[in-house]
Amino acid sequence: MKRIVTLLAIVLAAVSCKGTKALLPNVSGKAGEVIVVVEKADWEGSLGDEVRSLLASDCPFLPQKEPLYTLVNVIPTGFTDLFKVHRNIVKIDIAPQAASFGVKYFKDVWASPQCVIQICAADSGSAIEMLRENGRQIISTIEQAERDRIIHNSILYEERSIAPQVSEVFGGSPHFPSGYKLRKKTDDFIWIADEKQYTNQGILIYKYPATGQNDLSVDNIIAHRNEILKDNVPGMFDNTYMTTGTFYAPSVEYIKYNGRDFAQTRGLWEVENDFMGGPFVSHSFYSQDGKDIIVLDAFVYAPRYDKRHYLRQVESIIYSLEWNKDKK
């Protein structure tokens, strides 16, 4: 009997833990916002400067300056339940008597889907060093959390008529949320867009034969981009078409994500012989048979608004690509 009671207690405890997880409230706060929990004196001093230098630096390749994230300072004594359900939290504990120091990463502590990063240091100087040493991972963790939320919503509210048409041409497709519509489809090019009165979020998907020589170099990627966009993405007037801006040279980064290797290119687009423009980000990679280069090219046109969040949305969509064989 004692053994049965003990076993029952363990089962109930397990169920209770799962139930507690399921009952977590939804996260609060705006997309791209991060709460930084740290004492006011540190926030206004060199430690706060380091946090801002890392998390509020200029978002790359936007026409106007926008911070990478919007930061909100909350002092530890003010870190109440209201703030604990925020989507992104960086908690900096200056605790000389702590048992251990370092940077720890947590998911869904007080809400879901939540990203919590805790930095425990003996003093402000040590915290600054931790930020410098772990800055790339801190940014990557927050960015992944933002991306996962967008992908989750894209799947939850998917416009299911698009993916089959994309998969027919390319052997796989991202997940497009409601609002996106097919604008153009050929044997090697598809244009999907969510066009509103003052904003346009578009994704261009195209392919071209791989040569095996410098296929994923930035020069080769941009040369093919300009050629294909000139033929497929016209502007509003005669002799106008989308191309890559030259004021800032595009940059390329080679990334491995979910088992896929691709070249991520960032830059600015513009319309030849017109005054339209905005940011773009693209993923270039080999097709599954290795014969073609496939490109997912996401762009934003929002002349009246900040563009950081609009770009993060379309960028997250192209991260959601699934090959046909991977889909369940």
FENWOQUI-V852723 format. One record per pair of residues at least 24 apart in sequence whose ideal C-beta (glycine too) atoms are under 7 Angstrom apart, sorted by the first residue. I is the first residue (numbers start at 0). J is the second residue. Records with the same first field share a line. If there is no record, write none. Layout:
BEGIN
I: J, J
END
This chain:
BEGIN
23: 107, 110, 111
24: 84, 110
25: 110, 111
26: 84, 85, 86, 110, 111, 112, 113
27: 84, 85, 86
28: 85, 86
30: 145, 308
31: 68, 69, 145, 307, 308, 311
32: 68, 69, 71, 87
33: 68, 70, 87, 89, 141
34: 71, 73, 82, 85, 87, 88
35: 70, 71, 72, 89, 91
36: 73, 75, 78, 88, 90, 91
37: 72, 91
38: 74, 75
39: 74
41: 93, 123
42: 72
44: 123
45: 123, 127
46: 123, 126, 127
49: 127, 130
50: 130
53: 130, 134, 137, 138
58: 307
59: 265
60: 247, 265, 266, 267, 278
61: 278, 306, 307
62: 267, 276, 277, 278
65: 305, 307
68: 141
83: 109
84: 109, 110
86: 113, 114
87: 114, 141, 144
88: 115
89: 116
90: 115, 117
91: 118, 126
92: 117, 118, 119
93: 120, 122, 123, 126
94: 119
95: 121, 122
100: 125
102: 129, 133
104: 140
112: 144, 147, 148
114: 140, 141, 144
116: 140
145: 311
146: 315, 318
149: 312, 315
150: 174, 315, 318, 319
152: 176
153: 316, 319
161: 191
165: 189, 204
166: 323
169: 204, 206, 293
170: 286, 287, 322, 323
171: 320, 321, 322, 323
172: 320, 321
173: 295, 316, 317, 319, 320
174: 316, 319
175: 316
183: 231
188: 227, 231
190: 231, 232
197: 301, 303
198: 300, 301, 304, 309
199: 300
200: 299, 309, 312, 313
201: 298
202: 295, 296, 297, 313, 316, 317
203: 232, 296
204: 294, 295
205: 294
206: 286, 291, 292, 293
207: 291, 292
208: 290, 291
209: 285, 289, 290, 291, 292
214: 292
215: 262, 283
217: 249, 251, 264
220: 251, 262, 264, 283
221: 249
224: 296
234: 270, 273, 275
235: 273
236: 273
238: 272
239: 270, 271, 272, 273
240: 270, 271
241: 268, 270
242: 268, 269, 271
243: 268
244: 268, 269, 276
256: 318
259: 284
260: 284
268: 298
275: 300
277: 301, 306
278: 306, 310
280: 310, 314
282: 317
287: 322
295: 320
END
